[in-house]
Amino acid sequence: MTDTNKPELPDQLSINPRSKFYVEEVFEHEIGVTLNGKERFDVEEYCISESWIKVAAPKALDRRGQPLLIKVKGTVDVFYK
């Protein structure tokens, strides 16, 4: 039961508009990401083929004031809610 109006989910996607992996059309719909069978709500970026997600570090910032991203590896599944 998929909606044909939704674009196909890319292999790699980022929520940061400055990233080259940002796709605005995908964010018009709500998506979900699971890592090792558990749904994650704090995902900043994912890559299905390389099996990783990136989540923001709690307090650390990079030199541009953006949160540092931590790479977590595992089985990644992405879906529309």
C-alpha atoms as a printed R data frame, in Angstrom:
   type eleno elety resid chain resno      x      y      z
1  ATOM     1    CA   MET     A     1  0.000  0.000  0.000
2  ATOM     2    CA   THR     A     2  2.433  2.666 -1.187
3  ATOM     3    CA   ASP     A     3  1.493  6.109 -2.377
4  ATOM     4    CA   THR     A     4  2.645  6.709 -5.957
5  ATOM     5    CA   ASN     A     5  3.044 10.458 -5.299
6  ATOM     6    CA   LYS     A     6  5.970  9.878 -2.928
7  ATOM     7    CA   PRO     A     7  9.491 10.002 -4.391
8  ATOM     8    CA   GLU     A     8 11.733  6.972 -4.056
9  ATOM     9    CA   LEU     A     9 13.921  7.062 -0.960
10 ATOM    10    CA   PRO     A    10 17.587  7.659 -1.859
11 ATOM    11    CA   ASP     A    11 20.458  5.424 -0.748
12 ATOM    12    CA   GLN     A    12 21.993  8.303  1.232
13 ATOM    13    CA   LEU     A    13 20.032 11.196  2.713
14 ATOM    14    CA   SER     A    14 20.851 14.111  5.021
15 ATOM    15    CA   ILE     A    15 18.569 16.538  6.856
16 ATOM    16    CA   ASN     A    16 21.122 19.354  6.506
17 ATOM    17    CA   PRO     A    17 20.135 21.629  3.573
18 ATOM    18    CA   ARG     A    18 23.828 22.439  2.913
19 ATOM    19    CA   SER     A    19 24.648 18.770  2.270
20 ATOM    20    CA   LYS     A    20 24.845 17.378 -1.261
21 ATOM    21    CA   PHE     A    21 22.690 14.458 -0.030
22 ATOM    22    CA   TYR     A    22 19.742 16.704  0.923
23 ATOM    23    CA   VAL     A    23 16.589 16.006 -1.135
24 ATOM    24    CA   GLU     A    24 13.778 18.435 -0.334
25 ATOM    25    CA   GLU     A    25 11.025 16.377 -2.033
26 ATOM    26    CA   VAL     A    26 11.571 13.483  0.387
27 ATOM    27    CA   PHE     A    27 11.056 15.701  3.432
28 ATOM    28    CA   GLU     A    28  7.579 16.711  2.264
29 ATOM    29    CA   HIS     A    29  6.527 13.306  3.643
30 ATOM    30    CA   GLU     A    30  7.273 11.765  7.022
31 ATOM    31    CA   ILE     A    31  9.971  9.088  6.915
32 ATOM    32    CA   GLY     A    32 11.206  6.600  9.488
33 ATOM    33    CA   VAL     A    33 14.620  5.033 10.013
34 ATOM    34    CA   THR     A    34 15.349  1.806 11.859
35 ATOM    35    CA   LEU     A    35 18.785  0.646 12.937
36 ATOM    36    CA   ASN     A    36 19.102 -3.035 13.855
37 ATOM    37    CA   GLY     A    37 15.309 -3.321 14.090
38 ATOM    38    CA   LYS     A    38 14.819 -0.356 16.454
39 ATOM    39    CA   GLU     A    39 13.298  2.889 15.175
40 ATOM    40    CA   ARG     A    40 15.522  5.930 15.669
41 ATOM    41    CA   PHE     A    41 14.199  9.480 15.890
42 ATOM    42    CA   ASP     A    42 17.550 11.315 16.137
43 ATOM    43    CA   VAL     A    43 19.034 10.462 12.719
44 ATOM    44    CA   GLU     A    44 20.811 13.329 10.918
45 ATOM    45    CA   GLU     A    45 22.039 11.313  7.914
46 ATOM    46    CA   TYR     A    46 21.897  7.713  6.716
47 ATOM    47    CA   CYS     A    47 23.389  5.445  4.064
48 ATOM    48    CA   ILE     A    48 21.644  2.162  3.316
49 ATOM    49    CA   SER     A    49 24.360  0.578  1.133
50 ATOM    50    CA   GLU     A    50 27.155  1.258  3.658
51 ATOM    51    CA   SER     A    51 24.898  0.363  6.659
52 ATOM    52    CA   TRP     A    52 25.367  3.435  8.863
53 ATOM    53    CA   ILE     A    53 23.518  6.392 10.332
54 ATOM    54    CA   LYS     A    54 24.859  9.607 11.804
55 ATOM    55    CA   VAL     A    55 23.455 11.086 15.013
56 ATOM    56    CA   ALA     A    56 24.334 14.363 16.730
57 ATOM    57    CA   ALA     A    57 26.654 14.292 19.741
58 ATOM    58    CA   PRO     A    58 24.893 15.606 22.865
59 ATOM    59    CA   LYS     A    59 27.067 18.673 23.587
60 ATOM    60    CA   ALA     A    60 30.014 18.804 21.182
61 ATOM    61    CA   LEU     A    61 30.017 21.331 18.344
62 ATOM    62    CA   ASP     A    62 32.284 21.650 15.328
63 ATOM    63    CA   ARG     A    63 34.091 24.877 14.417
64 ATOM    64    CA   ARG     A    64 31.051 26.140 12.494
65 ATOM    65    CA   GLY     A    65 28.746 25.696 15.501
66 ATOM    66    CA   GLN     A    66 27.025 22.602 14.093
67 ATOM    67    CA   PRO     A    67 26.682 19.475 16.268
68 ATOM    68    CA   LEU     A    68 29.350 16.825 15.764
69 ATOM    69    CA   LEU     A    69 27.973 13.723 14.092
70 ATOM    70    CA   ILE     A    70 28.691 10.222 15.357
71 ATOM    71    CA   LYS     A    71 28.538  7.338 12.883
72 ATOM    72    CA   VAL     A    72 26.670  4.254 14.130
73 ATOM    73    CA   LYS     A    73 26.864  1.069 12.058
74 ATOM    74    CA   GLY     A    74 24.216 -1.626 11.696
75 ATOM    75    CA   THR     A    75 21.335 -2.771  9.518
76 ATOM    76    CA   VAL     A    76 19.550  0.336  8.194
77 ATOM    77    CA   ASP     A    77 15.944  0.298  6.944
78 ATOM    78    CA   VAL     A    78 14.170  3.424  5.718
79 ATOM    79    CA   PHE     A    79 10.424  3.761  5.086
80 ATOM    80    CA   TYR     A    80  7.588  6.236  4.694
81 ATOM    81    CA   LYS     A    81  5.255  6.473  7.674
